[in-house]
Amino acid sequence: MRLKEEQRGFVLSGIALLLVLPAMLLAASCFRIIETGGEAVSLQA
């Protein structure tokens, strides 16, 4: 089964989105943890 160029590009972009979205979520949650951790440290000091 041979895909047309448009379909192949669409599949590749879909795979890229699937890979990028979890990475963005991880980065966002890490930044949130760092922010709350920084607040906790500044409160303790």
Buried (B, 14 or more C-beta within 10 A) or exposed (E): EEEEEEEEEEEEEEEEEEEEEEEEEEEEEEEEEEEEEEEEEEEEE
